[in-house]
Amino acid sequence: MQKKVNFNFWKSLNIIWENFVKKLLSNPNELQVWQKVDRQGNIYWQAYDPVTGKSFSSGSQTDVCMWIEQLYRY
């Protein structure tokens, strides 16, 4: 039991560190796309364009790609 708790702690710490480094190195004006999982275990995609302030969310990766294409087409 102790090894599992120890492993989960280091795994969580590693995820936090990776997210911190990604934020530190990312361009604040760059389009952001990420995947999330809700409480029911459903996977969905979110996208945010800090330049326009627009965001989009969908369960379909294809829908998010189409939104991005439309966003930059006009």
C-alpha positions in Angstrom: 0.0 0.0 0.0 2.8 2.4 0.9 4.5 1.9 -2.5 1.2 2.7 -4.4 0.7 5.9 -2.4 4.3 6.9 -3.0 4.0 6.1 -6.7 0.7 8.1 -7.0 2.3 11.1 -5.2 5.3 11.2 -7.6 3.1 10.6 -10.6 0.9 13.6 -9.6 3.9 15.7 -8.9 5.3 14.9 -12.3 2.1 15.9 -14.0 2.0 19.2 -12.1 5.6 19.9 -13.1 5.0 19.1 -16.8 2.0 21.4 -16.9 4.0 24.2 -15.2 6.8 23.9 -17.8 4.4 23.8 -20.7 2.7 27.1 -19.4 6.1 28.7 -18.8 7.3 27.9 -22.3 4.1 28.6 -24.2 3.3 31.7 -26.2 0.4 33.5 -24.4 -1.1 34.5 -27.8 -1.0 31.0 -29.3 -4.1 28.9 -29.9 -4.6 26.5 -27.1 -6.3 23.0 -27.5 -6.6 20.4 -24.8 -8.5 17.3 -24.0 -10.6 16.9 -20.8 -12.5 14.2 -19.1 -15.7 15.0 -17.2 -16.9 13.3 -14.0 -18.8 10.7 -16.0 -15.6 9.8 -17.9 -16.6 11.4 -21.1 -13.7 12.7 -23.1 -14.1 16.1 -24.9 -11.9 18.7 -26.5 -11.6 22.4 -25.7 -10.0 25.2 -27.8 -9.3 28.8 -26.9 -7.9 31.6 -29.0 -6.5 34.3 -26.7 -6.2 36.8 -29.5 -9.9 36.8 -30.3 -11.1 35.6 -26.9 -13.2 32.9 -28.6 -13.5 29.4 -27.3 -15.1 26.1 -28.4 -15.8 22.8 -26.8 -16.9 19.5 -28.4 -16.8 15.8 -27.9 -15.4 15.5 -31.5 -11.8 16.3 -32.4 -13.1 16.8 -36.0 -15.5 19.5 -34.8 -12.7 21.4 -33.0 -10.5 21.2 -36.1 -13.3 22.6 -38.2 -13.8 25.4 -35.7 -10.1 26.3 -35.9 -10.2 26.3 -39.7 -13.2 28.6 -39.7 -11.7 30.9 -37.1 -8.6 31.6 -39.2 -10.3 31.5 -42.6 -12.0 34.9 -42.1 
